[in-house]
Amino acid sequence: MKLIHSAIRTTDLNKSLDFYVGIFGFTVREKRYIPAHKTTLVFLKGLNADFEIELIADDNPKPIADCENSFAHLAFQTDNIDEDFKKMKDAGVIFLREPFYSMDKSMKLAFLDDPNGIMIEIIEYLKK
């Protein structure tokens, strides 16, 4: 099996689209409205990814409670974390933890939250 998408409930679809399209470079593959559920679904495709992110936006969203489910984070691999960190920081992204080396120095990592409070990990695997 392989991961095909991760679903994220959002209370502000435009803010989430700005984040994933503007900051991470995803493109909108499909956007559809489901009248029976009063819900908009947007499927985002990454440039070099085998998976998608599905944004779910209800017409009348309920507050998203912390730790209501077991979703932990999304992880993205990069070739140059320092370059991506600078671009994101310049775009106004606030990091929970700025780039740092793993204990064994095999990778460099950073953590941030998306507009919905979903934690995102960015990883650069280092060449030995």
N, C-alpha and C positions, 0 to 999 in steps of 0.2 A: 504494500500500500504506500501511497505518497500523499502528502498534504496537498489538497486542491484549493482550499480557501480557508480563511479565518473570518468569522462574522463578528462585527462590532456594532452594538446598538449605539446610536448617536442622538443627542438631543439638538444638535445644530449641524445639519447636513452640509451646509455651505462652508462652515468652518472646517469640518472634517475633509471635505473635498479640497479646499485650499491647502490644507496640511499635506495630504497624501499625494495630490497632483503637483502642487507647487514646490514642496520640500523634497519629497521622495521620487518624483518623476513618474508616478503611476499615470495610466491613461484610463479613461472610462470606456469599458468594453460594452456595458449594457446598463441602461437605466430604465426601470419599469415601476409603474404604480399598480398596486393591487387594491382595487376599490373595496373588496369584501373585508380586508383587514385594515384599510385606511393606512397603508404602509408603502413607502417608497424603498425600493432596493436598488443599490448601485454596485455593480461589480467592477472592481479596479484591477487592471493587469499591470504587472511590473515589467520593465524593459527586458530584464534578463532572468525572469523568474518563472518557475513552473506552477506557481500558485497565485491565487487572487485574494483580494480583500473584499468582502461583501459588507457594505455599509447598510444598516437598517435604520430607517427614520420613520417613526410613527407620526401621524397627524397630531395626536395628543399624547406626547411622550410622558411616560411615568419617570419619576426620578430614578436614576441609576444608583443603587445602594452599593457602598464599598463591600467588597468580598462577598457578593451575593452568589457568585459561582466560583469555579476553580480556574478560570482563565488567568494565566500568569503574565505573559508578555508575547510580543512579536519580536523576532530576531531577524536582522538584516546583515548580510555580509557585504563588506566594502573592500576595495583595493587600497584605499588611502583614507584612513579615519581622520587624520589631521586636516586634510583638505575638505572633507565632508563636514567635519565639525565646524570649521571656519565659515563655510557657506551657510550652514544652518544657524549658527550664532549670529551672523550678519543679517539673517532673515528674521531674527527675533526669537528663535527657539531657545527655551530655557532648559538647561540640562540638570538632571538629578545628580549625575556623576559625570564629570568631564573625562576625556580619554585617559585611561590608565592601563598599565601592563598587568597581565595575569601573573599569578605567583610564579609560574614556570617560564614566563617571558615568551610563551608560544603565540600569544595573541594580545591585541590591544582592544579595549572595550570602552564603551560609553553607554550611559542610560539617560533616557528622557521620557516624558509622558506625551501622548497625543492629546488633542483637545478634549477627549472624553475620559482622560485619566488612565488610559491603557498604557502600561509601561512598554517601552521599546528599547531593545538592546541592539547596539551596533557593534559588529565584530570585524576586526582585520586580523586575519591569520598571518603570522610573521614567518618569513622564510628563514630557515636555519642554515 
